[in-house]
């Protein structure tokens, strides 16, 4: 029987899993430091665990919420990937371990609390990156009743056609012509610091040349001491500049943003060329390339600013052109749109699967590119 993929609703650093009805196969590509492999949410009685091609059985412990396998001393997958076979006598199932419970009868789903399904997108090796093709969640209401689902989005997502599946019922809709939220951020409290830049670096689109958290502009971003951070003097809000670049070059632009004593959500527009990564306080908000080879592409990005100082880091990437266009604009319309969906009756403490993907994408590898979208369930 052919092997099937199995979803554990969490990524594994040690490798990946395929399955048959009564057996799991664990492909171990990296040995965990503690020598333990944990399978969260696994239900089903494990009968035996062994390494394929070897006679030795492995020790394991099984609880109601997980199974833990102990790798033997000297277990090594460097020279050859080893496969662990886990026999399960009467079949198995995997319960979601990433469950979102309602808080004050309100549940908010976004890309940061989703289980992401990844693919690989790009027009060549250096423009390749890990694209997100689907997102899923499991929600658990604390109280029974009618819940109003709604989609909140910005001008970045406007025009996209998506499939939203709730409890195995799929609805297709276009993000367009929906009501605007009455929202006006107190942007007067935000202090936008000067822009700093470093580069060019030899790079592909995916990944970073240095660390993205707590950047000190008095120190180089990488070990290249000849590439310090330097101020982009006299840069004006929204100004489009051209950064000279060779093939497979990247620059990094940094801005410190002070939000005072408040939590503030503000949107900015960022213009780039062949590729871009946007991070706020070390967390990635967007990665995207330019398969149509347009002269430039602009993105609207929502920033959840924390009280005090925040760091916006932008990587702009050049593939084949001779320069990289760049602009950062703060003074844009702060539009948030709301699409109200049909109310649902949900039971208390039941698990409901929710998923989101593009409707009829041009390619199975096409990234969602919905960085600001939120799905909200509110009890009526």
C-alpha positions as CSV (number, residue, x, y, z in Angstrom):
1,X,0.0,0.0,0.0
2,X,1.3,3.5,-0.8
3,X,2.6,5.6,2.0
4,X,0.5,8.6,2.9
5,X,1.3,12.0,4.5
6,X,0.1,12.5,8.1
7,X,-0.5,15.9,9.7
8,X,0.6,16.5,13.3
9,X,-0.3,20.2,13.2
10,X,3.2,21.1,14.2
11,X,6.6,21.1,12.3
12,X,9.3,18.7,13.3
13,X,13.0,19.8,13.3
14,X,14.2,16.2,13.3
15,X,12.5,15.2,10.0
16,X,9.2,14.2,8.6
17,X,6.6,11.4,8.6
18,X,4.7,9.2,6.2
19,X,2.1,6.6,7.1
20,X,0.1,3.4,6.4
21,X,-3.1,2.5,8.2
22,X,-1.3,0.7,11.1
23,X,2.2,2.1,10.9
24,X,4.1,5.4,10.9
25,X,7.5,5.9,9.3
26,X,9.7,8.6,10.9
27,X,12.4,9.8,8.5
28,X,15.1,11.2,10.9
29,X,17.3,13.7,9.1
30,X,18.6,15.5,12.3
31,X,19.0,13.9,15.7
32,X,17.4,15.9,18.5
33,X,19.8,17.1,21.1
34,X,18.0,15.3,23.9
35,X,17.6,12.1,21.9
36,X,13.8,12.2,22.1
37,X,11.2,12.2,19.4
38,X,7.8,13.4,20.5
39,X,4.6,12.8,18.6
40,X,2.0,15.2,20.0
41,X,-1.7,14.4,19.9
42,X,-1.2,10.8,18.7
43,X,-4.1,8.4,19.7
44,X,-3.7,4.7,19.2
45,X,-1.9,1.9,21.0
46,X,1.7,1.6,19.9
47,X,2.8,-2.1,19.7
48,X,6.4,-1.7,18.7
49,X,9.1,0.8,17.6
50,X,12.2,-0.1,15.6
51,X,14.7,1.2,13.1
52,X,14.1,-0.2,9.6
53,X,16.9,-2.7,8.6
54,X,18.0,-3.1,12.2
55,X,16.9,-5.7,14.8
56,X,16.9,-3.4,17.8
57,X,13.6,-2.2,19.3
58,X,13.4,1.3,20.7
59,X,12.0,2.4,24.0
60,X,8.9,4.5,24.1
61,X,6.4,6.0,26.5
62,X,2.8,6.8,25.6
63,X,0.4,9.2,27.4
64,X,-3.0,10.5,26.5
65,X,-1.6,13.6,24.8
66,X,1.7,12.4,23.2
67,X,4.0,9.5,22.5
68,X,7.8,9.9,23.2
69,X,10.4,7.7,21.5
70,X,13.9,7.4,22.9
71,X,16.7,7.1,20.4
72,X,19.5,4.7,21.3
73,X,23.0,5.9,22.1
74,X,25.1,6.4,19.0
75,X,22.0,6.9,16.7
76,X,23.4,8.8,13.7
77,X,21.6,10.0,10.6
78,X,24.5,12.1,9.1
79,X,25.8,9.5,6.6
80,X,22.4,7.9,5.9
81,X,18.8,8.9,6.8
82,X,17.4,6.4,9.2
83,X,13.7,5.5,9.3
84,X,11.9,4.5,12.5
85,X,8.9,2.3,12.1
86,X,6.1,2.8,14.7
87,X,3.6,0.0,14.7
88,X,0.1,0.8,15.9
89,X,-2.1,-2.2,16.5
90,X,-5.6,-0.9,15.7
91,X,-5.0,2.3,13.7
92,X,-4.5,5.8,14.9
93,X,-5.6,9.4,14.7
94,X,-4.0,12.7,15.5
95,X,-5.8,15.2,17.6
96,X,-5.0,18.9,17.0
97,X,-2.5,20.2,19.5
98,X,-2.7,23.8,18.3
99,X,-6.2,24.7,19.5
100,X,-7.5,28.2,19.8
101,X,-10.0,28.7,22.6
102,X,-12.4,31.7,22.8
103,X,-11.4,34.6,25.0
104,X,-14.4,36.6,26.1
105,X,-16.4,34.7,23.4
106,X,-14.0,36.1,20.7
107,X,-11.6,34.1,18.5
108,X,-9.1,35.8,16.1
109,X,-7.2,33.8,13.5
110,X,-4.3,35.1,11.5
111,X,-1.1,33.9,9.9
112,X,0.8,34.1,13.1
113,X,-1.4,31.5,15.0
114,X,-2.1,29.3,11.9
115,X,-0.8,25.9,11.0
116,X,0.9,26.7,7.7
117,X,1.1,24.4,4.6
118,X,4.2,25.2,2.7
119,X,5.5,24.9,-0.8
120,X,8.4,26.3,-2.8
121,X,8.0,29.3,-5.2
122,X,10.4,31.1,-7.4
123,X,11.5,31.6,-11.0
124,X,15.0,30.3,-10.4
125,X,17.2,29.0,-7.6
126,X,18.1,32.4,-6.1
127,X,14.6,33.8,-6.2
128,X,13.2,30.6,-4.6
129,X,11.5,30.9,-1.2
130,X,9.2,29.0,1.1
131,X,5.7,30.0,0.1
132,X,2.5,29.5,2.2
133,X,-0.3,27.9,0.2
134,X,-2.8,27.2,2.9
135,X,-3.5,28.0,6.5
136,X,-5.5,26.1,9.1
137,X,-6.7,26.4,12.6
138,X,-8.8,24.5,15.1
139,X,-11.2,26.6,17.3
140,X,-12.8,25.6,20.5
141,X,-15.6,27.8,21.8
142,X,-16.1,28.0,25.5
143,X,-19.8,28.7,25.3
144,X,-22.6,27.4,23.1
145,X,-24.3,29.9,20.9
146,X,-24.4,31.8,17.6
147,X,-21.1,33.2,16.4
148,X,-20.6,35.9,13.8
149,X,-17.6,35.1,11.5
150,X,-16.1,38.0,9.7
151,X,-13.0,38.6,7.5
152,X,-10.9,41.7,8.2
153,X,-8.5,42.8,5.6
154,X,-6.6,45.8,4.1
155,X,-5.9,47.2,0.6
156,X,-3.1,44.6,0.4
157,X,-5.6,41.7,0.3
158,X,-8.3,43.6,-1.6
159,X,-9.3,41.8,-4.9
160,X,-8.1,38.3,-3.8
161,X,-10.5,35.4,-4.2
162,X,-10.3,32.9,-1.3
163,X,-11.8,29.6,-0.1
164,X,-12.7,29.6,3.6
165,X,-13.6,26.2,5.1
166,X,-15.3,26.1,8.5
167,X,-16.3,22.7,9.9
168,X,-15.8,21.1,6.4
169,X,-18.1,23.6,4.7
170,X,-16.3,25.7,2.0
171,X,-17.4,29.2,1.0
172,X,-15.7,31.1,-1.9
173,X,-15.7,34.9,-1.9
174,X,-13.9,37.9,-3.2
175,X,-12.4,40.4,-0.9
176,X,-13.9,43.5,-2.4
177,X,-16.7,46.1,-1.9
178,X,-17.1,45.4,1.8
179,X,-17.8,47.8,4.6
180,X,-15.0,49.8,6.2
181,X,-14.2,49.6,9.8
182,X,-14.5,52.9,11.7
183,X,-10.9,53.0,12.6
184,X,-8.4,55.8,12.9
185,X,-5.0,55.1,14.5
186,X,-3.4,57.8,16.7
187,X,-0.4,58.1,14.3
188,X,0.5,61.4,16.0
189,X,2.0,59.4,18.8
190,X,4.3,57.4,16.5
191,X,7.9,58.7,16.1
192,X,9.4,57.4,12.9
193,X,13.2,57.3,13.2
194,X,15.7,57.8,10.4
195,X,16.3,55.1,7.8
196,X,19.6,53.1,7.9
197,X,20.9,50.8,5.2
198,X,23.6,48.2,4.8
199,X,24.7,46.3,1.7
200,X,24.8,45.2,-1.0
201,X,25.3,41.6,0.0
202,X,25.4,38.5,-2.1
203,X,22.1,36.8,-1.4
204,X,19.1,34.9,-2.6
205,X,15.6,36.0,-1.8
206,X,15.0,33.5,1.0
207,X,16.8,33.9,4.4
208,X,18.7,36.7,6.0
209,X,22.4,37.6,6.0
210,X,22.3,38.5,9.7
211,X,20.0,38.4,12.8
212,X,16.7,40.3,12.7
213,X,16.1,40.9,16.4
214,X,17.5,43.7,18.5
215,X,19.7,45.2,15.8
216,X,22.4,47.6,17.0
217,X,23.2,50.1,14.2
218,X,26.6,50.9,15.8
219,X,27.7,47.3,14.8
220,X,27.7,45.7,11.3
221,X,24.7,43.5,10.5
222,X,27.1,40.7,9.5
223,X,30.8,39.9,10.0
224,X,31.5,42.1,7.0
225,X,33.0,45.0,8.9
226,X,33.3,47.0,5.7
227,X,29.5,47.2,5.5
228,X,28.3,49.3,8.5
229,X,24.8,50.7,8.9
230,X,24.7,54.1,7.3
231,X,22.0,56.7,7.4
232,X,20.0,57.5,4.3
233,X,20.4,61.2,4.6
234,X,17.5,63.5,4.0
235,X,15.1,60.6,3.0
236,X,11.6,61.9,2.7
237,X,8.4,59.9,3.4
238,X,7.4,58.0,0.3
239,X,10.5,59.0,-1.7
240,X,11.4,56.5,-4.4
241,X,15.1,55.8,-4.7
242,X,17.2,53.4,-6.8
243,X,19.8,51.3,-5.0
244,X,22.6,50.1,-7.4
245,X,22.8,46.3,-7.4
246,X,24.3,43.4,-9.3
247,X,22.8,40.0,-9.9
248,X,21.6,38.3,-6.7
249,X,22.3,41.3,-4.4
250,X,20.3,42.4,-1.4
251,X,20.2,45.5,0.8
252,X,18.7,45.8,4.3
253,X,16.9,48.9,5.5
254,X,16.2,49.5,9.2
255,X,13.9,52.0,10.9
256,X,13.3,52.4,14.6
257,X,9.7,53.2,15.4
258,X,8.6,54.5,18.8
259,X,5.0,54.0,19.7
260,X,5.1,55.8,23.1
261,X,3.2,54.0,25.9
262,X,0.5,52.5,23.6
263,X,-0.2,49.6,21.4
264,X,-0.8,51.0,18.0
265,X,-1.7,49.3,14.7
266,X,-0.5,51.3,11.7
267,X,-0.2,50.5,8.0
268,X,2.7,51.5,5.7
269,X,3.4,51.0,2.0
270,X,6.7,49.5,0.9
271,X,7.9,49.5,-2.7
272,X,10.6,47.1,-3.9
273,X,11.8,45.3,-7.0
274,X,12.5,41.5,-7.6
275,X,11.9,40.4,-4.0
276,X,11.2,41.6,-0.5
277,X,11.1,40.4,3.1
278,X,9.5,42.5,5.9
279,X,10.0,41.9,9.6
280,X,8.9,43.7,12.7
281,X,10.7,43.1,15.9
282,X,12.3,40.0,14.4
283,X,8.9,38.5,13.2
284,X,8.4,38.0,9.5
285,X,5.4,39.8,8.1
286,X,5.9,39.3,4.4
287,X,8.1,37.5,1.9
288,X,7.3,37.8,-1.8
289,X,9.0,37.7,-5.2
290,X,8.2,39.3,-8.6
291,X,7.4,36.5,-11.1
292,X,6.0,39.0,-13.6
293,X,9.2,41.0,-13.6
294,X,7.4,44.3,-13.0
295,X,9.6,47.4,-12.7
296,X,8.4,47.6,-9.0
297,X,5.8,46.2,-6.6
298,X,4.2,47.9,-3.7
299,X,2.8,46.2,-0.6
300,X,0.6,47.5,2.2
301,X,1.8,46.1,5.5
302,X,0.1,46.4,8.9
303,X,2.4,46.9,11.9
304,X,1.3,45.9,15.4
305,X,3.5,48.3,17.2
306,X,4.4,47.6,20.8
307,X,4.8,50.3,23.5
308,X,8.3,51.8,23.3
309,X,10.8,51.1,20.5
310,X,10.1,48.8,17.5
311,X,12.4,47.8,14.7
312,X,11.2,47.5,11.1
313,X,13.7,45.6,9.0
314,X,13.2,45.3,5.2
315,X,15.3,43.1,2.9
316,X,15.1,44.1,-0.8
317,X,16.5,41.7,-3.3
318,X,17.7,42.1,-6.9
319,X,17.7,39.2,-9.3
320,X,18.7,40.3,-12.9
321,X,18.3,44.1,-12.9
322,X,20.9,46.8,-12.3
323,X,19.2,48.5,-9.4
324,X,16.5,48.0,-6.7
325,X,13.7,50.5,-6.4
326,X,12.8,51.3,-2.8
327,X,10.3,53.5,-1.0
328,X,8.7,53.5,2.4
329,X,5.5,55.5,2.9
330,X,3.8,56.2,6.3
331,X,1.1,58.5,5.1
332,X,-1.3,56.1,3.4
333,X,-5.1,55.5,3.9
334,X,-5.5,53.3,7.0
335,X,-8.3,51.2,5.5
336,X,-9.6,48.1,7.2
337,X,-12.5,46.3,5.4
338,X,-14.9,43.8,7.0
339,X,-16.7,41.0,5.2
340,X,-19.5,39.6,7.4
341,X,-20.4,36.0,6.8
342,X,-23.4,33.9,7.8
343,X,-23.7,33.3,11.5
344,X,-22.9,29.8,12.8
345,X,-24.2,27.8,15.8
346,X,-21.2,26.4,17.7
347,X,-21.2,24.0,20.6
348,X,-19.2,24.5,23.8
349,X,-15.8,22.7,24.0
350,X,-16.2,21.1,20.5
351,X,-13.4,21.3,18.0
352,X,-14.1,23.0,14.7
353,X,-11.5,23.0,11.8
354,X,-11.0,26.2,9.9
355,X,-8.8,26.6,6.8
356,X,-8.0,29.3,4.2
357,X,-6.5,29.1,0.7
358,X,-6.6,30.9,-2.6
359,X,-9.4,29.9,-4.9
360,X,-8.1,28.4,-8.2
361,X,-4.5,29.7,-7.8
362,X,-2.3,30.1,-11.0
363,X,0.1,27.6,-9.5
364,X,-0.1,25.1,-6.6
365,X,3.0,26.8,-5.3
366,X,1.5,30.3,-5.3
367,X,1.8,32.0,-2.0
368,X,-1.3,33.3,-0.2
369,X,0.1,36.9,0.2
370,X,-2.6,37.8,2.7
371,X,-0.3,39.3,5.5
372,X,-2.9,41.5,7.2
373,X,-6.0,39.2,6.9
374,X,-7.8,38.1,10.1
375,X,-10.7,35.8,10.6
376,X,-12.7,36.7,13.6
377,X,-15.5,34.7,15.4
378,X,-17.6,36.8,17.8
379,X,-20.5,35.4,19.9
380,X,-23.7,37.3,19.2
